[in-house]
């Protein structure tokens, strides 16, 4: 590890958390004995972990893993489940219709690709699994932003701006907000060569059992693959069918009450 980029304070916190791989709860003395930290330093790190709910104390004052670690672990488990359930449907979309299928989420300020399947042909889409794509000019990004809190949308604009990728990119806040309103009204989004030249992409939202946006499902191809409104709308219907199957297999049902979070 490059020591120039190594944080000793963060490492101490991680060392503490790693102790709980083998033990359900630990006293202050247990932790100090195992790690040999200065007591003042240890108290400071433990207090920070407590304040941020990565640790908690039981009725005897012993330390246990806290709520935020459960939330993070559950997030990973849920995303893995979503990927496992969705992958066969993405493969089916790709092979049946000759389009690249994507599954993405809004993670903080970025759209992250959780899964991607390509059809059997030479032309491949640029984005990769685990990579990020801009939110304002991609179909997945616009679907995810459309059902995100307005404060999140504004924060993304403030941090990342609205850079132009093609002549068709939406580069104004007013224009983007109008586009997101359109997405909410019709229930799907279109990237009309806004991110990559000659590439169109259609996306639909996947809502969880509470009607909150969970992910976006999309199909992308060239302007030859999706030449007109008829082809785009047919793709939307196919995506909705796949989305409903995914929701059913996730245990979400098929008719969520949509939360626009306005």
PyMOL commands that set and color helices and strands:
alter all, ss='L'
color gray80, all
select helices_A, chain A and resi 3-5+8-19+28-35+39-51+67-97+139-146+150-160+173-186+229-250
alter helices_A, ss='H'
color red, helices_A
select strands_A, chain A and resi 55-57+63-65+100-107+110-117+132-133+188-192+199-207+213-222
alter strands_A, ss='S'
color yellow, strands_A
deselect
rebuild
show_as cartoon
